[in-house]
């Protein structure tokens, strides 16, 4: 699986990984001046491979979508927190609380549902990959 890089540029912002544990990550994000950064805490997303048209996209991790912000990602700015240092402290506190919450044991029915969904995604990805491959026809 392709992992989320520790440093990358997207939508005009440089993202630098500050800390990651399991699927919880804290990134420093800035445009041109690292001293004017803000911080983002995310729950790293992943997929088991996807087919788009005839192309197969290998399994990979990715940043949460903007529509998932507030559930899977949070932003902390100096403007919101009062200072750059306060923004970092708030982001670190969120990182710790998200990590703690995600470390709690899950209810058996939740585990079952997650495993069922993962199995279905894997099955669909494999079926798409199989349908893309060409198989020689059998001749009589």
N, C-alpha and C positions, 0 to 999 in steps of 0.2 A: 504494500500500500504506500502510495506517495504521501509523505507527511507534510504538514503545514510548515513552510520554511521559517527559520528564526528571524529572517530579515527579508522584506519584500516591499515593493512599491505598488500601490493600487489607488486609482482615482486621484492621483496627484499627491498622495500621502506616503511617506516612508513609515513602515511598521517595523519596530524592533522588539523582539521578545525579551521581556524582563524576567519572567518566571513562568514555568509550566510544571504542573503536576497532574498526571493522568490526562484527562481531557479538559482541564481548566487552565487557561492561559491568561497572562497579563502582558499587554503590549503597550509600548510607548509609541505614539503616533504624531507625526509632524509633517508640515509641508516643506519649508526650506530651513527653518531654524530649530534645531533640537532643544534649544532653551525655551521655546514657546510650544512645547509639546502638550498633548493631553494623553490620557490613559484609557485603555479599553480592556475590560475583563470579558472574556468570552468562554463559552462552552464549545470546544472544537467539534465541528460536525464532520461526518464522514459518509461515504457511500461505498457500496461493494462493486461498483462498476456500472456503467450506464451505456445504453445504445441511443445514439441520436442519428437518425437516418441509417446510413450504412456504417457509420463510424462507431467504434466501441471505445469508451473512455474508461481507462483503468481505474481501479479503486483508489480513492484519495480522500485526504482531509481537506476541509475548507472552512472559511470564516462564516459565521451565521449571516443570513440575509438581513437586509434592513427591516423587513416586515417582522422578523423574529426579535428585533431589539427590544429590550425590556424583559424578555424571557430567557434569551440565550446570549445576550451581550449588553454591556453597560458602559457608558462613557463618563469620564470624570475630567473636568476642566478646571483651570485656575479661576476662571470667571465664576463657576458654580461654587467652588470650594473656598475661594478667597486668596489662594496662593498656589503656586506650582507644587510646593511641598505638601500642602493640605490635600490637593487633588491626588497625589501619589498615595498618601496615607488612606484616603477613602477608597481608592482602587485596591490597595492591599487588603483592607478590611473586607471588601466585597469578595476578593479572591478567596480569602480564608473562609468566609461564610458559605460561598458556593461549593468550595472543596469539601467542607464539613458536611453540608447537606447531601452532596452526591456520594459521600462515603457511608452514609447511613444504610443499614440493611433495607432491602426492598421487600414489599409484600409478595408472597409467592405468586399471586395472580398477575401482578405487574411484571414479574420476571417471565412468566409464561407468555404474556402478551408481547413483551419485547422480543423474546426468542422466536415467537411465531412470525412477527413482522420482519425480523432479520432473515429468517429462513425464506420467507416469501420474496424479499428483495434479492437474495442470493439466487433463488430459483429463477426469477424473472431475468436477472442479468445473464445467467448461464444459458437460458433458453434463447435470449437475444443473440448471444455470441454463437450458439449452435446454428441458429437460423441464418447467420451471416456467412458461415463457412460453406464452401461448396463441397458437395459430396459427389463422387463419381456415380453415375447411374449404373445400375446392374444390367448386364446384357445377358440375354438368354441364348 
